[in-house]
Amino acid sequence: MLRSPVAAMASIRAGVAASTVFAALMRRDLRVARLELPFFLVRVALQPLLFTIVFGYLLPRMGFIGRGSAATGGVHYSTALLPGILAISLTLSSIQSVALPMVQDFGWTREIEDRLLAPVSTSLIAVEKVVMGTLQGCVAALFVLPIARLIMGPIPDLTLSNLGTVASSPCLAPWHSPRSASCWAPRSILSRSASCSASSLLP
Amino acid sequence: MSSAIRTDGLGKVYPPTGRLRRSASEREGWLAPLTGEGRALRASGPIVALEGLDLDIAEGEFFGLLGPNGAGKTTTIGILTTRIRATSGSAIVAGANVATEPQIVRQRIGVVPQRPNPDRALNVIENLCFHAAYFGLPNALANRRAKALLEEFDIGDRAHAKVDDLSGGQQQRLMIARALIHEPQVIFLDEPTVGLDPQARLALWKVLRDLNAQGRTLVMTTHYMEEADQLCDRLAIIDQGKLLAVDTPQGLKEQAPGGTLVELELDGDGRAVAAAAELHPDVSRAGAKGNTVRIYSDRGSAIIPTLIQFAEKSGRTVKDIHLSRPSLETLFIGLTGRKLD
């Protein structure tokens, strides 16, 4: 029927390396992510934008929240707020970009079955989805930093010289629980009460 | 000829689902008394989908699994394609064990699902190319094969269309193209013609015949007698998870009990009529189920006046008569006692 290079087909029949299949699965998800890029950006930007406007700008302006004083142990409010917003956008965007489509796939569209037929162990397909979710979460979290800086004004320690450390925190955080996003943020931003404030902000 | 598929006492029992859902409906206490759903689910035990299925399908064979809805056809295909774990028994597909070497099996089989499930985020040709990539085909080769397959299945001009814009028949052909992209030895088709118009169905039949002519093993489930009769080299009739008969369509037809099936619809219980008819020399078999009497006779329609007499003698009126020539359908009714629909 089809004239295909016999040697290539024969070598494929003999078996495929898991890494090759993993790369193909990633390529597919990246392609879909690229097609959905505008929606992804709107989704990713809108929520932290609202959070920072309400909690980082409006409430302090209206005097409901102090800007940080001796009473709070000298912690600047924005340094406590930022890790929480970072963590929440990380978690939610990962869920939205990977978990919800998978609910659809397993529920009624069954689209993922073409990948479940790939000649690798099923857990590899699951791992690929985790990696993809992590990646998208990281991208989302990185969007939060400039938005927060724009709206909340200068945040102590969120400076260009610290950029490397700050940017790496959302990238490393997803490998732990979302709450531990705070563990990876620069010490000086978080050392005092960040984790407590982050958890109080999480629903 | 060596066998492409061999199963040994394959069984599948689905665990009861009632418990899980019952607790959910109990949580929403107001719903349960309203619908009685909770009570109905409480009664549902484990579902036995397959009971000791033994199959031996030769290489290059076009094999059909025939049975009504819920007979266990889809479960059988699911196990053979490594998507469902069997609870008992074993299966060898294309030389590998589905339970212990699923990766090798997946590399050698192609699957066409019951309902088209293309990757709707991608366009038509991407669907094929990415599927090829999951099987390790290099990009250039994947692209070439995808184009050739699309041309072969007459959807070459839709290569860059969205999958949702394809018609049902085109989507089904895309699914077959996808199943073929990695040149599998065995192809599974789960009710491939359901929901297709007659023309699309005929086109699909031709595609399937061609594939078989190329020496591929095809396993197809269907509940259309005509389709099984037309296409398959051999057929297995399954009902309620059990294998009832395996043979060529011709062989099965010959097994069909005594000739023409005459079905009488009476205005009351038909047991007396069936008992009287059974004694008649021209009747090979007779039985009654409620108001319906089924009689197999070698004399075909000539037996009808006699049967009407029997009915009148036992005080019944014949409301309807239906004749079926010897066919897979009559065999199926003979084996299972019910119609295939």
HADDOCK unambig.tbl for C-alpha pairs under 7 A between the chains (distance, minus, plus):
assign (segid A and resid 12 and name CA) (segid B and resid 136 and name CA) 6.44 0.50 0.50
assign (segid A and resid 12 and name CA) (segid B and resid 137 and name CA) 6.91 0.50 0.50
assign (segid A and resid 13 and name CA) (segid B and resid 107 and name CA) 6.54 0.50 0.50
assign (segid A and resid 16 and name CA) (segid B and resid 135 and name CA) 6.85 0.50 0.50
assign (segid A and resid 16 and name CA) (segid B and resid 136 and name CA) 5.75 0.50 0.50
assign (segid A and resid 20 and name CA) (segid B and resid 136 and name CA) 6.26 0.50 0.50
assign (segid A and resid 21 and name CA) (segid B and resid 133 and name CA) 6.90 0.50 0.50
assign (segid A and resid 21 and name CA) (segid B and resid 134 and name CA) 4.98 0.50 0.50
assign (segid A and resid 21 and name CA) (segid B and resid 135 and name CA) 6.75 0.50 0.50
assign (segid A and resid 21 and name CA) (segid B and resid 136 and name CA) 6.25 0.50 0.50
assign (segid A and resid 24 and name CA) (segid B and resid 133 and name CA) 5.56 0.50 0.50
assign (segid A and resid 24 and name CA) (segid B and resid 134 and name CA) 5.69 0.50 0.50
assign (segid A and resid 25 and name CA) (segid B and resid 134 and name CA) 6.74 0.50 0.50
assign (segid A and resid 28 and name CA) (segid B and resid 130 and name CA) 6.66 0.50 0.50
assign (segid A and resid 32 and name CA) (segid B and resid 121 and name CA) 6.28 0.50 0.50
assign (segid A and resid 109 and name CA) (segid B and resid 117 and name CA) 6.44 0.50 0.50
assign (segid A and resid 110 and name CA) (segid B and resid 117 and name CA) 5.90 0.50 0.50
assign (segid A and resid 111 and name CA) (segid B and resid 117 and name CA) 4.95 0.50 0.50
assign (segid A and resid 111 and name CA) (segid B and resid 118 and name CA) 5.94 0.50 0.50
assign (segid A and resid 111 and name CA) (segid B and resid 119 and name CA) 5.45 0.50 0.50
assign (segid A and resid 114 and name CA) (segid B and resid 131 and name CA) 6.99 0.50 0.50
assign (segid A and resid 117 and name CA) (segid B and resid 106 and name CA) 5.90 0.50 0.50
assign (segid A and resid 118 and name CA) (segid B and resid 106 and name CA) 6.45 0.50 0.50
assign (segid A and resid 118 and name CA) (segid B and resid 134 and name CA) 5.47 0.50 0.50
assign (segid A and resid 118 and name CA) (segid B and resid 135 and name CA) 5.98 0.50 0.50
assign (segid A and resid 119 and name CA) (segid B and resid 103 and name CA) 4.36 0.50 0.50
assign (segid A and resid 119 and name CA) (segid B and resid 104 and name CA) 6.55 0.50 0.50
assign (segid A and resid 119 and name CA) (segid B and resid 106 and name CA) 5.14 0.50 0.50
assign (segid A and resid 119 and name CA) (segid B and resid 107 and name CA) 5.20 0.50 0.50
assign (segid A and resid 119 and name CA) (segid B and resid 135 and name CA) 6.43 0.50 0.50
assign (segid A and resid 120 and name CA) (segid B and resid 103 and name CA) 5.34 0.50 0.50
assign (segid A and resid 121 and name CA) (segid B and resid 103 and name CA) 6.58 0.50 0.50
